[in-house]
Amino acid sequence: MKLSKLEKYFEVEKLVFNSLDLALYNVSAVVEGQEYIITDDRGERIKHHNLLALQQRFQNVKAKKQVVRQSSAYDEMIGGPIKGNNEMEVSLGDNKLY
């Protein structure tokens, strides 16, 4: 879903900043129970190394809640058994520090 379309919704259920690698994030949004990766007008995934810069870019999106989501590859890295879903979501407030 394009960011310009997302900004037109009255309110989205959840804005998710997905932590991909150390300090790299992309963004998805939950709208009417479906999760969508957010893209720019060219169809490229929106990603950034700075979480505050992403919050600033999404400041016009009205979301009930914002979260940072991370999943760990630790079990795979140490050769342990795969344990299913190990995602962690942490609530994130927009303090407008940008």
DSSP file with accessible surface (Angstrom, degrees, kcal/mol):
  #  RESIDUE AA STRUCTURE BP1 BP2  ACC     N-H-->O    O-->H-N    N-H-->O    O-->H-N    TCO  KAPPA ALPHA  PHI   PSI    X-CA   Y-CA   Z-CA
    1    1 A M              0   0   41      0, 0.0    38,-2.4     0, 0.0     2,-0.2   0.000 360.0 360.0 360.0 138.0    0.0    0.0    0.0
    2    2 A K  B >>  -a   39   0A  92     36,-0.2     4,-2.2     1,-0.1     3,-0.5  -0.486 360.0-127.8 -78.7 145.0    1.3    3.4   -0.9
    3    3 A L  H 3> S+     0   0   15     36,-2.6     4,-2.4     1,-0.2     5,-0.2   0.895 109.5  58.7 -57.9 -40.9    1.9    5.9    1.9
    4    4 A S  H 34 S+     0   0   43     35,-0.2     4,-0.4     1,-0.2    -1,-0.2   0.872 108.8  45.0 -60.2 -34.7   -0.2    8.6    0.1
    5    5 A K  H X4 S+     0   0  115     -3,-0.5     3,-1.2     1,-0.2     4,-0.4   0.907 110.3  54.3 -73.5 -40.3   -3.2    6.2    0.2
    6    6 A L  H >< S+     0   0    1     -4,-2.2     3,-1.5     1,-0.3    56,-0.3   0.873 100.6  60.2 -61.7 -37.0   -2.5    5.3    3.9
    7    7 A E  T 3< S+     0   0   60     -4,-2.4    -1,-0.3     1,-0.3    -2,-0.2   0.711  96.3  63.1 -65.9 -17.5   -2.6    8.9    4.9
    8    8 A K  T <  S+     0   0  171     -3,-1.2    -1,-0.3    -4,-0.4    -2,-0.2   0.626  79.9 100.9 -84.8 -13.3   -6.2    9.2    3.6
    9    9 A Y  S <  S-     0   0   66     -3,-1.5    53,-0.4    -4,-0.4     3,-0.2  -0.437  75.0-133.5 -70.7 145.9   -7.6    6.7    6.1
   10   10 A F  S    S-     0   0  191      1,-0.3     2,-0.3    -2,-0.1    -1,-0.1   0.927  85.9 -15.9 -63.4 -44.1   -9.4    8.2    9.1
   11   11 A E        -     0   0  108     50,-0.0     2,-0.3     3,-0.0    -1,-0.3  -0.930  61.6-147.4-161.9 136.1   -7.5    5.8   11.4
   12   12 A V  E     -c   63   0B   2     50,-2.8    52,-2.6    -2,-0.3    53,-0.3  -0.760  22.6-126.7-103.0 155.3   -5.4    2.7   11.0
   13   13 A E  E    S-     0   0B  75     17,-1.5    52,-0.5    -2,-0.3     2,-0.3   0.925  84.0  -3.3 -67.1 -45.7   -5.3   -0.1   13.6
   14   14 A K  E     -cD  65  30B  42     16,-1.2    16,-2.8    50,-0.2     2,-0.5  -0.983  51.2-150.6-154.8 137.1   -1.5   -0.3   13.9
   15   15 A L  E     -cD  66  29B   0     50,-2.3    52,-2.3    -2,-0.3     2,-0.5  -0.951  25.2-159.9-105.9 122.7    1.6    1.2   12.4
   16   16 A V  E     -cD  67  28B   0     12,-3.3    12,-2.6    -2,-0.5     2,-0.8  -0.928  13.8-161.3-115.0 120.8    4.5   -1.3   12.6
   17   17 A F  E     -cD  68  27B   0     50,-2.9    52,-2.4    -2,-0.5     2,-0.6  -0.889  21.5-150.3 -96.5 106.6    8.1   -0.4   12.3
   18   18 A N  E     -cD  69  26B  19      8,-2.7     8,-1.6    -2,-0.8     2,-0.7  -0.717   4.0-142.4 -85.2 119.3    9.8   -3.7   11.5
   19   19 A S  E     +cD  70  25B  22     50,-3.2    52,-0.5    -2,-0.6     6,-0.2  -0.722  28.2 169.6 -81.3 113.9   13.4   -4.0   12.8
   20   20 A L  E     -     0   0B  91      4,-3.2     2,-0.3    -2,-0.7    -1,-0.2   0.866  62.3  -7.4 -95.1 -45.5   15.2   -5.8   10.0
   21   21 A D  E >  S- D   0  24B 109      3,-1.0     2,-0.6     1,-0.0     3,-0.5  -0.855 105.6 -57.6-160.4 118.7   18.9   -5.6   10.9
   22   22 A L  T 3  S-     0   0  159     -2,-0.3    -1,-0.0     1,-0.3     2,-0.0  -0.173 130.1  -1.6  44.0 -90.9   20.6   -3.6   13.6
   23   23 A A  T 3  S+     0   0   45     -2,-0.6     2,-0.4    -4,-0.1    -1,-0.3  -0.360 105.8 108.0-125.2  55.0   19.4   -0.2   12.6
   24   24 A L  E <   +D   21   0B  40     -3,-0.5    -4,-3.2    23,-0.0    -3,-1.0  -0.996  41.5 177.9-131.8 127.3   17.3   -0.8    9.5
   25   25 A Y  E     -DE  19  48B  39     23,-2.5    23,-2.0    -2,-0.4     2,-0.3  -0.956  14.2-172.6-128.6 145.1   13.6   -0.5    9.5
   26   26 A N  E     -DE  18  47B   7     -8,-1.6    -8,-2.7    -2,-0.4     2,-0.4  -0.804  25.3-123.1-122.7 175.9   10.7   -0.9    7.1
   27   27 A V  E     +D   17   0B   1     19,-0.9    11,-2.7    11,-0.4     2,-0.3  -0.947  25.6 173.2-128.5 138.4    7.1   -0.1    7.8
   28   28 A S  E     -DF  16  37B   0    -12,-2.6   -12,-3.3    -2,-0.4     2,-0.4  -0.909  14.9-150.7-131.9 164.1    3.8   -2.0    7.6
   29   29 A A  E     -DF  15  36B   0      7,-2.4     7,-2.8    -2,-0.3     2,-0.6  -0.996  12.4-135.5-138.2 142.9    0.3   -1.0    8.6
   30   30 A V  E     +DF  14  35B  18    -16,-2.8   -17,-1.5    -2,-0.4   -16,-1.2  -0.892  29.8 174.9 -98.4 117.4   -2.7   -3.0    9.8
   31   31 A V  E >   - F   0  34B   5      3,-3.0     3,-2.0    -2,-0.6   -19,-0.1  -0.993  69.0 -17.7-127.5 119.4   -5.8   -1.8    8.1
   32   32 A E  T 3  S-     0   0  161     -2,-0.4    -1,-0.1     1,-0.3     3,-0.1   0.881 129.2 -50.9  51.9  42.8   -9.2   -3.6    8.6
   33   33 A G  T 3  S+     0   0   55      1,-0.2     2,-0.4    -3,-0.0    -1,-0.3   0.351 118.2 106.4  82.5  -5.9   -7.4   -6.7    9.9
   34   34 A Q  E <   -F   31   0B 118     -3,-2.0    -3,-3.0     2,-0.0     2,-0.5  -0.866  62.1-139.1-107.5 139.4   -4.9   -7.0    7.0
   35   35 A E  E     -F   30   0B  85     -2,-0.4     2,-0.4    -5,-0.2    -5,-0.2  -0.844  22.0-173.4 -99.9 131.7   -1.2   -6.1    7.2
   36   36 A Y  E     -F   29   0B  87     -7,-2.8    -7,-2.4    -2,-0.5     2,-0.3  -0.969  25.4-125.9-124.8 138.0    0.3   -4.2    4.3
   37   37 A I  E     -F   28   0B  56     -2,-0.4     2,-0.4    -9,-0.2    -9,-0.3  -0.634  35.0-127.5 -74.9 137.8    3.9   -3.2    3.6
   38   38 A I        -     0   0    0    -11,-2.7     8,-2.1    -2,-0.3   -11,-0.4  -0.747  29.9-176.6 -96.7 134.8    4.0    0.5    2.9
   39   39 A T  B     -aB   2  45A  22    -38,-2.4   -36,-2.6    -2,-0.4     6,-0.2  -0.772  24.8-113.0-121.7 166.6    5.7    1.8   -0.2
   40   40 A D    >   -     0   0   22      4,-2.5     3,-1.8    -2,-0.3    -1,-0.1  -0.215  52.3 -82.4 -85.0-173.2    6.4    5.2   -1.7
   41   41 A D  T 3  S+     0   0  108      1,-0.3   -39,-0.1     2,-0.1    -1,-0.1   0.704 130.5  56.7 -69.4 -16.7    4.7    6.5   -4.9
   42   42 A R  T 3  S-     0   0  197      2,-0.1    -1,-0.3     3,-0.0     3,-0.1   0.444 120.0-107.7 -88.7  -4.2    7.2    4.5   -7.1
   43   43 A G  S <  S+     0   0   43     -3,-1.8     2,-0.3     1,-0.3    -2,-0.1   0.542  73.9 139.0  89.4   8.1    6.2    1.3   -5.3
   44   44 A E        -     0   0  108      1,-0.1    -4,-2.5     3,-0.0    -1,-0.3  -0.673  61.6-104.2 -86.1 138.4    9.5    0.9   -3.4
   45   45 A R  B     -B   39   0A 138     -2,-0.3     2,-0.5    -6,-0.2    -6,-0.2  -0.356  34.4-121.1 -58.3 136.8    9.4   -0.2    0.2
   46   46 A I        +     0   0    3     -8,-2.1   -19,-0.9   -19,-0.2     2,-0.3  -0.710  48.1 157.2 -82.8 122.5    9.9    2.7    2.6
   47   47 A K  E     +E   26   0B 114     -2,-0.5     2,-0.3   -21,-0.2   -21,-0.2  -0.973  13.5 171.7-143.6 158.1   12.9    1.9    4.8
   48   48 A H  E     -E   25   0B  85    -23,-2.0   -23,-2.5    -2,-0.3     3,-0.0  -0.984  37.8-131.2-161.1 159.0   15.4    3.9    6.8
   49   49 A H  S    S+     0   0  130     -2,-0.3     2,-0.5   -25,-0.2   -23,-0.1   0.510  94.2  69.1 -90.3  -7.0   18.2    3.5    9.3
   50   50 A N     >  -     0   0   80      1,-0.1     4,-1.7   -25,-0.1     5,-0.1  -0.942  63.0-162.4-120.8 114.9   16.7    6.1   11.6
   51   51 A L  H  > S+     0   0   35     -2,-0.5     4,-2.4     1,-0.2     5,-0.2   0.884  93.4  53.8 -63.1 -39.4   13.5    5.3   13.5
   52   52 A L  H  > S+     0   0   64      1,-0.2     4,-2.3     2,-0.2    -1,-0.2   0.892 105.5  53.9 -64.5 -36.4   12.8    9.0   14.3
   53   53 A A  H  > S+     0   0   26      2,-0.2     4,-2.1     1,-0.2    -1,-0.2   0.896 109.3  49.0 -64.6 -37.3   13.1    9.9   10.6
   54   54 A L  H  X S+     0   0    1     -4,-1.7     4,-1.8     2,-0.2    -2,-0.2   0.915 108.9  52.0 -67.2 -43.1   10.5    7.2    9.8
   55   55 A Q  H  < S+     0   0    7     -4,-2.4    -2,-0.2     1,-0.2    -1,-0.2   0.914 109.8  50.2 -59.5 -39.2    8.1    8.5   12.5
   56   56 A Q  H >< S+     0   0   91     -4,-2.3     3,-1.4     1,-0.2    -1,-0.2   0.925 108.5  51.5 -64.8 -42.2    8.5   11.9   11.0
   57   57 A R  H 3< S+     0   0  116     -4,-2.1     3,-0.3     1,-0.3    -1,-0.2   0.821 115.5  42.8 -64.0 -29.1    7.7   10.6    7.5
   58   58 A F  T >< S+     0   0    1     -4,-1.8     3,-2.0     1,-0.2    -1,-0.3   0.198  77.7 113.0-101.9  16.0    4.5    8.9    8.9
   59   59 A Q  T <  S+     0   0   86     -3,-1.4    -1,-0.2     1,-0.3    -2,-0.1   0.749  73.6  57.6 -64.4 -19.5    3.4   11.8   11.1
   60   60 A N  T 3  S+     0   0   97     -3,-0.3     2,-0.6    -4,-0.2    -1,-0.3   0.455  84.9  96.5 -90.2   0.6    0.3   12.3    8.9
   61   61 A V  S <  S-     0   0    9     -3,-2.0     2,-0.9   -53,-0.0   -54,-0.1  -0.810  70.3-143.7 -91.4 124.1   -0.9    8.7    9.4
   62   62 A K        +     0   0  114     -2,-0.6   -50,-2.8   -53,-0.4     2,-0.4  -0.791  29.8 173.9 -90.4 107.1   -3.5    8.5   12.2
   63   63 A A  E     -c   12   0B  27     -2,-0.9   -50,-0.2   -52,-0.2     3,-0.1  -0.932  38.4-141.4-118.8 140.6   -2.8    5.2   13.9
   64   64 A K  E    S-     0   0B 138    -52,-2.6     2,-0.3    -2,-0.4   -50,-0.2   0.871  90.2  -0.4 -63.0 -37.6   -4.4    3.8   17.1
   65   65 A K  E     -c   14   0B 104    -52,-0.5   -50,-2.3   -53,-0.3     2,-0.4  -0.993  61.1-147.3-151.6 155.1   -1.0    2.5   18.1
   66   66 A Q  E     +cG  15  92B  27     26,-0.6    26,-3.2    -2,-0.3     2,-0.3  -0.972  22.7 177.9-120.9 139.7    2.6    2.3   16.9
   67   67 A V  E     -cG  16  91B   2    -52,-2.3   -50,-2.9    -2,-0.4     2,-0.5  -0.956  28.2-134.7-138.3 156.6    4.9   -0.6   17.6
   68   68 A V  E     -cG  17  90B  31     22,-2.4    22,-2.4    -2,-0.3     2,-0.4  -0.956  27.7-160.5-105.4 129.9    8.5   -1.7   16.9
   69   69 A R  E     +cG  18  89B  27    -52,-2.4   -50,-3.2    -2,-0.5     2,-0.4  -0.950  13.5 173.2-116.6 133.4    8.5   -5.4   15.8
   70   70 A Q  E     -cG  19  88B  92     18,-2.5    18,-2.8    -2,-0.4     2,-0.4  -0.998  13.0-167.2-137.5 139.5   11.6   -7.6   16.0
   71   71 A S        -     0   0   68    -52,-0.5     2,-0.4    -2,-0.4    16,-0.2  -0.974  20.2-135.1-122.8 146.0   12.2  -11.2   15.4
   72   72 A S        -     0   0   58     14,-0.5     3,-0.3    -2,-0.4     4,-0.1  -0.792  16.1-163.9-105.6 139.9   15.4  -12.9   16.4
   73   73 A A     >  +     0   0   48     -2,-0.4     4,-2.4     1,-0.2     3,-0.2   0.164  61.0 114.6 -98.3  16.6   17.5  -15.4   14.4
   74   74 A Y  H  > S+     0   0  128      1,-0.2     4,-1.9     2,-0.2     6,-0.3   0.902  70.5  53.2 -56.9 -46.9   19.4  -16.4   17.5
   75   75 A D  H  4>S+     0   0   28     -3,-0.3     5,-2.2     1,-0.2     4,-0.3   0.912 112.9  44.3 -57.8 -42.5   18.0  -20.0   17.6
   76   76 A E  H >45S+     0   0  133     -3,-0.2     3,-1.1     1,-0.2    -1,-0.2   0.893 109.4  57.2 -67.3 -38.8   19.2  -20.6   14.0
   77   77 A M  H 3<5S+     0   0  145     -4,-2.4    -2,-0.2     1,-0.3    -1,-0.2   0.838 109.9  42.9 -64.8 -33.5   22.5  -18.9   14.6
   78   78 A I  T 3<5S-     0   0   99     -4,-1.9    -1,-0.3    -5,-0.2    -2,-0.2   0.394 116.7-110.4 -95.2   4.5   23.5  -21.2   17.5
   79   79 A G  T < 5 +     0   0   68     -3,-1.1    -3,-0.2    -4,-0.3    -2,-0.1   0.668  69.2 144.2  80.3  15.8   22.2  -24.3   15.7
   80   80 A G      < -     0   0   25     -5,-2.2    -1,-0.2    -6,-0.3     2,-0.1  -0.266  58.8 -77.9 -80.6 172.6   19.3  -24.8   18.0
   81   81 A P        -     0   0  101      0, 0.0     2,-0.3     0, 0.0    -1,-0.1  -0.404  51.5-102.2 -69.9 147.1   15.9  -26.1   17.0
   82   82 A I        -     0   0  135      1,-0.1     3,-0.1    -3,-0.1     0, 0.0  -0.546  32.2-163.0 -70.9 129.7   13.5  -23.7   15.3
   83   83 A K        -     0   0  146      1,-0.4    -1,-0.1    -2,-0.3     2,-0.1   0.018  30.7-118.9-106.8  24.6   11.0  -22.6   17.9
   84   84 A G  S    S+     0   0   59      2,-0.1     2,-0.4     0, 0.0    -1,-0.4  -0.428  77.1   8.2  77.1-144.9    8.2  -21.1   15.7
   85   85 A N        +     0   0  125      1,-0.1   -14,-0.0    -2,-0.1    -3,-0.0  -0.558  55.2 166.8 -80.4 121.8    7.3  -17.5   16.0
   86   86 A N        +     0   0   60     -2,-0.4   -14,-0.5   -14,-0.1    -1,-0.1  -0.030  25.4 145.1-121.9  30.8    9.6  -15.5   18.3
   87   87 A E        -     0   0   95    -16,-0.2     2,-0.4   -18,-0.1   -16,-0.2  -0.402  31.4-159.5 -70.0 147.1    8.5  -12.0   17.3
   88   88 A M  E     -G   70   0B 103    -18,-2.8   -18,-2.5    -2,-0.1     2,-0.4  -0.994   3.0-163.8-128.6 130.9    8.4   -9.3   19.9
   89   89 A E  E     -G   69   0B  71     -2,-0.4     2,-0.4   -20,-0.2   -20,-0.2  -0.974   3.4-169.7-116.1 133.2    6.4   -6.1   19.6
   90   90 A V  E     -G   68   0B  79    -22,-2.4   -22,-2.4    -2,-0.4    -2,-0.0  -0.983  28.1-114.8-122.0 128.3    7.0   -3.1   21.8
   91   91 A S  E     -G   67   0B  91     -2,-0.4     2,-0.4   -24,-0.2   -24,-0.3  -0.317  32.2-160.8 -60.1 143.7    4.6   -0.1   22.0
   92   92 A L  E     -G   66   0B  44    -26,-3.2   -26,-0.6     2,-0.0     2,-0.3  -0.994   4.6-153.6-133.3 126.2    6.1    3.0   20.6
   93   93 A G        -     0   0   47     -2,-0.4     2,-0.9   -28,-0.1   -28,-0.0  -0.667  19.2-126.7 -94.6 154.6    4.9    6.6   21.3
   94   94 A D        +     0   0   39     -2,-0.3    -2,-0.0     1,-0.1   -42,-0.0  -0.849  30.3 172.6-101.5  97.5    5.5    9.5   18.9
   95   95 A N        -     0   0  124     -2,-0.9    -1,-0.1     1,-0.0    -2,-0.0   0.367  45.6-124.1 -84.2   2.7    7.1   12.1   21.1
   96   96 A K        +     0   0  126      1,-0.1    -2,-0.1   -44,-0.0   -44,-0.0   0.893  55.8 154.7  54.1  46.3    7.7   14.3   18.0
   97   97 A L              0   0  122    -45,-0.0    -1,-0.1     0, 0.0   -45,-0.1   0.489 360.0 360.0 -80.0  -2.4   11.4   14.4   18.7
   98   98 A Y              0   0   70    -46,-0.1   -45,-0.0   -45,-0.0   -46,-0.0  -0.367 360.0 360.0 -83.6 360.0   12.1   15.0   15.0
